[in-house]
Amino acid sequence: MGDKLRQSLKICVMTLAFSALTVKAQEKLPLKLIATIPMPGFTGDFDHFGLDFKGNRLFLASEDQKTVEVFDLRTGERIHSIKGFGQPLTMAFLPESNRLIVADGGDTDAVELVDCKDYKIIDTLKLGQGVDHSAYNPLTGYFYVENGGGPGAKVHALTIIDTKAFKKIGEISELPGNSNEGMVIDRQGKKLYVNLTGTDEVGVIDLNTRQLIAKWPLPDAHVAHAIALDETNHRLFTATRKPSQFIVFNTDTGKVVAALPCVGVNSDMWLDLARKRIYVTGSETASVFEQRDADHYAHVAEVPTAYRAKSSLFVPGLKRLYVADSGKGKADAKLALQIFEVQ
């Protein structure tokens, strides 16, 4: 009995020591996990988020369930499920009207308008095939939606939707390649930067003329997904998947000034201006980079997340990074919403 008791005590001491080391290690990381909200019964991938900061709501596209899930922004509690989509992918919240505009892909290939009081789809605009990524310009109320490409296509387009009238008002056509991924618009609403995945370039679009005015080739890298913009330092960040790289462009010259390895299967990226950090989310970890100056960056951490935790949203006002744990290709994957606090 004495030997067994000593062995049990030894195991307990080792367990406590390991737990203490784990907590201490996590405290040193730039992101600290403060909540995990399990989503039992959910399968497949989550796509992108939407944010209603004043209304304290977080929106998340669930592809397999064909829903947009609604969470309490501060507690993480799931409060509603909006149904009726084909394959919800990207979205933007419209605070003036309390509505959500959603790019709905798959076989639907449309844009849906959701009344966020009753959580119902109230209008639909059909577009060409290949509806997927989008970008919203809050200065004009215009929503730019990728479509018109698809397998084998040499070009694709961005349809421009006036969200106040909810109608198509134009198109940016003849974009090279069959598709694009992440897009970001500058604060003045004059330029849109887009990852042209079909041609391995970053495209620059003049939103006044609706013309592609520049193409910046990726440096021996392919399949760019995540994108972010640092206007203060005239830098654009993109992240590729083959190989997985974090790449920095000078927006004045279109030249690459830095490139470092990052997490794979990445999909979202965020600039934390207050801490001069960049967060890139992918499968299993989030890569954290520190900006030493406009041309120099250091990889500071790989923060553990979960399988295919590629979609994320950074909310500076709460000092939080929200991460969606997906499940595509893994039968036993545990889908969840993770909430990290920046440190």
C-alpha positions as CSV (number, residue, x, y, z in Angstrom):
1,M,0.0,0.0,0.0
2,G,2.9,2.3,0.8
3,D,4.5,1.9,-2.6
4,K,1.2,2.4,-4.4
5,L,0.5,5.6,-2.3
6,R,4.0,6.9,-3.1
7,Q,3.5,6.2,-6.9
8,S,0.1,7.9,-6.9
9,L,1.6,11.0,-5.1
10,K,4.4,11.0,-7.6
11,I,1.9,11.0,-10.5
12,C,-0.1,13.8,-8.9
13,V,3.0,15.9,-8.4
14,M,4.1,15.4,-12.0
15,T,0.7,16.2,-13.3
16,L,0.5,19.4,-11.3
17,A,4.0,20.4,-12.4
18,F,3.1,19.8,-16.1
19,S,-0.1,21.8,-15.7
20,A,1.8,24.6,-14.1
21,L,4.4,24.6,-16.9
22,T,1.6,24.5,-19.6
23,V,-0.2,27.5,-18.0
24,K,3.1,29.4,-17.6
25,A,4.0,28.6,-21.3
26,Q,0.6,29.8,-22.4
27,E,1.0,33.0,-20.4
28,K,4.2,33.8,-22.3
29,L,2.4,33.4,-25.7
30,P,1.1,36.5,-27.4
31,L,-2.4,35.0,-27.6
32,K,-4.1,33.3,-24.6
33,L,-7.1,31.0,-25.0
34,I,-9.8,32.2,-22.7
35,A,-12.8,30.2,-24.0
36,T,-13.8,27.3,-26.2
37,I,-17.4,27.0,-27.3
38,P,-18.1,23.4,-28.6
39,M,-20.4,23.0,-31.6
40,P,-21.6,19.4,-31.4
41,G,-23.4,18.1,-34.5
42,F,-21.5,20.5,-36.8
43,T,-19.4,19.0,-39.6
44,G,-17.3,20.3,-42.5
45,D,-15.7,23.7,-42.7
46,F,-16.6,27.0,-41.2
47,D,-15.9,29.9,-43.6
48,H,-15.6,33.6,-42.7
49,F,-16.9,35.8,-39.9
50,G,-19.0,39.0,-39.8
51,L,-19.1,41.5,-36.9
52,D,-21.8,43.7,-35.3
53,F,-19.7,45.4,-32.7
54,K,-22.3,47.8,-31.3
55,G,-24.9,45.0,-31.3
56,N,-22.5,42.6,-29.5
57,R,-22.9,39.9,-32.2
58,L,-20.5,37.7,-34.1
59,F,-21.6,35.9,-37.3
60,L,-20.0,32.7,-38.7
61,A,-20.7,30.9,-42.0
62,S,-21.2,27.2,-41.6
63,E,-20.9,25.6,-45.0
64,D,-22.2,22.0,-44.5
65,Q,-25.0,23.2,-42.2
66,K,-26.0,25.9,-44.8
67,T,-26.4,28.4,-42.0
68,V,-24.9,31.5,-40.5
69,E,-24.4,31.1,-36.8
70,V,-24.8,34.0,-34.4
71,F,-22.9,34.4,-31.2
72,D,-22.8,36.8,-28.3
73,L,-19.5,38.7,-29.0
74,R,-18.5,38.9,-25.3
75,T,-19.6,35.6,-23.8
76,G,-19.3,33.4,-27.0
77,E,-22.7,32.0,-26.4
78,R,-24.4,30.8,-29.6
79,I,-27.7,32.6,-29.7
80,H,-29.2,31.9,-33.2
81,S,-28.9,30.0,-36.4
82,I,-29.9,31.7,-39.7
83,K,-31.1,29.2,-42.2
84,G,-31.9,29.1,-45.9
85,F,-28.5,29.4,-47.5
86,G,-26.9,27.2,-50.2
87,Q,-23.3,27.6,-49.1
88,P,-22.6,30.8,-47.0
89,L,-19.0,32.0,-47.4
90,T,-18.3,35.6,-46.8
91,M,-20.3,38.5,-45.4
92,A,-20.6,42.0,-44.1
93,F,-22.8,43.5,-41.4
94,L,-24.7,46.8,-42.4
95,P,-25.2,48.7,-39.1
96,E,-27.4,51.4,-40.6
97,S,-30.1,48.9,-41.5
98,N,-29.4,46.1,-39.1
99,R,-28.9,43.7,-42.0
100,L,-26.3,41.2,-43.1
101,I,-25.2,40.7,-46.7
102,V,-23.9,37.2,-47.5
103,A,-22.0,35.8,-50.5
104,D,-23.8,32.4,-51.0
105,G,-21.8,30.0,-53.1
106,G,-22.0,26.4,-54.1
107,D,-24.9,25.8,-56.5
108,T,-26.7,29.0,-55.2
109,D,-24.2,31.6,-56.6
110,A,-26.1,34.5,-55.2
111,V,-25.9,37.3,-52.6
112,E,-28.5,37.1,-49.8
113,L,-29.8,40.0,-47.7
114,V,-30.6,39.1,-44.1
115,D,-32.8,41.0,-41.7
116,C,-30.9,40.7,-38.4
117,K,-34.0,41.6,-36.3
118,D,-35.9,38.5,-37.3
119,Y,-32.9,36.6,-38.7
120,K,-34.5,35.9,-42.0
121,I,-33.3,36.1,-45.6
122,I,-35.4,38.9,-47.1
123,D,-33.9,39.3,-50.6
124,T,-31.7,37.5,-53.1
125,L,-29.5,38.6,-56.1
126,K,-28.4,35.9,-58.5
127,L,-24.9,36.2,-59.9
128,G,-22.6,34.2,-62.2
129,Q,-21.0,30.9,-61.1
130,G,-18.1,30.9,-58.6
131,V,-19.5,33.3,-56.0
132,D,-17.1,33.3,-53.1
133,H,-14.9,36.1,-51.6
134,S,-16.1,39.6,-51.1
135,A,-15.1,43.0,-49.7
136,Y,-17.3,45.8,-48.2
137,N,-16.6,49.5,-48.6
138,P,-18.3,51.3,-45.7
139,L,-17.7,54.7,-47.2
140,T,-19.9,54.0,-50.3
141,G,-21.9,51.1,-49.1
142,Y,-20.7,49.0,-52.0
143,F,-20.2,45.2,-51.7
144,Y,-17.7,43.6,-54.2
145,V,-18.4,39.9,-54.9
146,E,-16.2,37.4,-56.8
147,N,-18.0,35.5,-59.5
148,G,-18.0,34.6,-63.2
149,G,-15.0,32.3,-63.0
150,G,-15.1,28.6,-62.2
151,P,-13.1,25.6,-63.3
152,G,-11.2,26.2,-66.6
153,A,-12.1,29.9,-66.8
154,K,-9.3,32.3,-67.8
155,V,-10.9,35.4,-66.2
156,H,-13.4,36.2,-63.5
157,A,-15.1,39.4,-62.2
158,L,-16.2,41.3,-59.2
159,T,-19.9,42.3,-59.2
160,I,-20.6,45.6,-57.4
161,I,-23.7,45.7,-55.3
162,D,-25.2,48.9,-53.8
163,T,-26.2,47.5,-50.4
164,K,-28.7,50.4,-49.7
165,A,-30.7,49.7,-52.8
166,F,-29.6,46.0,-52.9
167,K,-29.0,46.0,-56.6
168,K,-26.2,45.4,-59.0
169,I,-24.7,48.7,-60.2
170,G,-21.6,47.5,-62.1
171,E,-18.8,45.1,-62.6
172,I,-15.0,44.9,-62.5
173,S,-14.4,42.5,-65.3
174,E,-11.6,40.5,-67.0
175,L,-9.7,39.9,-63.8
176,P,-6.9,37.3,-64.6
177,G,-7.4,33.7,-63.5
178,N,-10.5,31.7,-62.6
179,S,-10.8,32.9,-59.0
180,N,-9.5,35.1,-56.3
181,E,-9.2,34.8,-52.5
182,G,-8.8,37.5,-49.8
183,M,-9.6,41.1,-50.6
184,V,-9.0,44.3,-48.6
185,I,-10.0,48.0,-49.3
186,D,-8.0,51.0,-48.1
187,R,-9.5,53.4,-45.5
188,Q,-10.2,56.1,-48.2
189,G,-12.1,53.6,-50.3
190,K,-10.0,54.3,-53.3
191,K,-8.1,51.0,-53.9
192,L,-8.9,47.3,-53.5
193,Y,-6.1,44.8,-53.1
194,V,-6.9,41.2,-54.1
195,N,-5.2,37.8,-54.1
196,L,-5.4,36.6,-57.7
197,T,-5.0,32.9,-57.0
198,G,-5.3,31.8,-60.6
199,T,-2.2,33.7,-61.7
200,D,-0.2,33.9,-58.4
201,E,-0.4,37.7,-58.2
202,V,-1.7,40.4,-56.0
203,G,-4.0,42.7,-58.0
204,V,-4.5,46.4,-57.3
205,I,-7.9,47.9,-58.4
206,D,-8.8,51.5,-58.7
207,L,-12.3,51.7,-57.3
208,N,-13.1,55.0,-59.1
209,T,-12.2,53.8,-62.6
210,R,-13.0,50.1,-61.7
211,Q,-9.9,49.0,-63.5
212,L,-7.0,46.7,-62.5
213,I,-4.1,49.1,-62.4
214,A,-1.3,46.8,-61.1
215,K,-0.3,43.2,-60.7
216,W,2.4,42.1,-58.3
217,P,3.8,38.6,-58.8
218,L,4.3,36.3,-55.8
219,P,8.0,35.3,-55.2
220,D,8.1,31.6,-55.9
221,A,4.9,31.0,-53.9
222,H,1.4,29.9,-54.9
223,V,-2.2,29.9,-53.6
224,A,-2.4,33.2,-51.7
225,H,-5.3,33.3,-49.3
226,A,-5.0,35.6,-46.2
227,I,-4.5,39.3,-46.8
228,A,-4.1,42.5,-44.6
229,L,-3.1,46.1,-45.2
230,D,-0.8,48.4,-43.2
231,E,-1.5,51.8,-44.6
232,T,0.7,53.7,-42.1
233,N,3.8,52.0,-43.4
234,H,2.6,51.5,-47.0
235,R,2.8,47.7,-46.7
236,L,0.5,44.9,-47.8
237,F,0.7,41.4,-46.2
238,T,-0.4,38.2,-47.9
239,A,0.0,34.6,-46.9
240,T,0.3,31.7,-49.3
241,R,-0.3,27.9,-49.0
242,K,2.3,26.4,-51.4
243,P,4.7,26.8,-49.6
244,S,3.2,28.5,-46.5
245,Q,4.7,31.9,-46.4
246,F,4.0,35.3,-44.9
247,I,4.9,37.9,-47.6
248,V,5.3,41.7,-47.3
249,F,4.8,44.0,-50.3
250,N,5.7,47.7,-50.5
251,T,2.5,49.3,-51.8
252,D,4.4,52.2,-53.4
253,T,6.6,50.0,-55.5
254,G,4.9,46.6,-55.6
255,K,8.1,45.0,-54.5
256,V,8.5,42.2,-51.9
257,V,10.5,43.4,-48.9
258,A,10.1,40.4,-46.6
259,A,9.1,36.7,-46.6
260,L,8.9,34.2,-43.7
261,P,7.4,30.8,-43.2
262,C,4.0,30.7,-41.6
263,V,1.2,28.3,-40.8
264,G,-0.3,26.2,-43.6
265,V,-4.0,26.1,-44.8
266,N,-4.1,29.8,-43.8
267,S,-7.2,31.8,-44.6
268,D,-7.3,35.0,-42.5
269,M,-4.7,37.5,-41.3
270,W,-5.0,40.5,-39.0
271,L,-2.9,43.6,-38.2
272,D,-2.7,44.5,-34.5
273,L,-1.6,48.1,-34.8
274,A,-1.3,48.7,-31.0
275,R,1.2,45.9,-30.6
276,K,2.8,46.0,-34.1
277,R,1.8,42.3,-34.6
278,I,0.3,40.3,-37.4
279,Y,-1.8,37.2,-36.7
280,V,-2.1,34.5,-39.4
281,T,-4.6,31.7,-38.8
282,G,-4.4,28.2,-40.3
283,S,-4.5,24.6,-39.4
284,E,-3.4,23.7,-35.9
285,T,-1.7,27.0,-35.0
286,A,-1.8,30.8,-35.4
287,S,1.5,32.3,-36.6
288,V,2.4,35.6,-34.9
289,F,4.8,38.1,-36.4
290,E,6.2,41.2,-34.9
291,Q,6.8,44.3,-37.1
292,R,10.3,45.7,-36.2
293,D,10.0,48.4,-38.9
294,A,8.4,48.6,-42.3
295,D,10.9,46.2,-43.9
296,H,11.8,43.9,-41.0
297,Y,9.6,41.3,-39.4
298,A,10.2,38.5,-36.8
299,H,8.3,35.3,-36.2
300,V,7.6,35.3,-32.4
301,A,5.2,32.4,-31.9
302,E,3.1,29.5,-33.1
303,V,0.0,29.5,-30.9
304,P,-1.8,26.2,-30.7
305,T,-5.4,26.3,-32.1
306,A,-7.1,23.3,-33.7
307,Y,-7.6,21.4,-36.9
308,R,-8.4,23.6,-39.9
309,A,-8.7,26.6,-37.6
310,K,-8.1,28.8,-40.6
311,S,-10.9,31.4,-40.3
312,S,-10.6,34.1,-37.8
313,L,-11.6,37.7,-36.8
314,F,-9.6,40.2,-34.7
315,V,-11.6,42.7,-32.6
316,P,-9.1,45.4,-31.4
317,G,-11.7,47.0,-29.1
318,L,-11.9,43.8,-27.1
319,K,-8.3,42.7,-27.6
320,R,-9.6,39.4,-28.8
321,L,-9.0,37.0,-31.7
322,Y,-11.9,34.7,-32.6
323,V,-11.0,31.4,-34.3
324,A,-13.3,28.9,-36.0
325,D,-12.2,25.2,-35.6
326,S,-13.4,23.3,-38.7
327,G,-13.7,19.7,-39.6
328,K,-13.4,19.1,-43.4
329,G,-11.6,15.8,-44.1
330,K,-11.5,14.6,-40.5
331,A,-14.4,12.5,-39.3
332,D,-13.6,12.9,-35.6
333,A,-12.8,16.7,-35.7
334,K,-14.4,18.7,-32.8
335,L,-15.8,21.8,-34.3
336,A,-15.8,24.9,-32.0
337,L,-15.4,28.6,-31.6
338,Q,-12.2,29.6,-29.8
339,I,-11.6,33.0,-28.2
340,F,-8.1,34.2,-27.6
341,E,-7.1,37.3,-25.7
342,V,-4.0,39.2,-26.8
343,Q,-1.2,39.6,-24.3
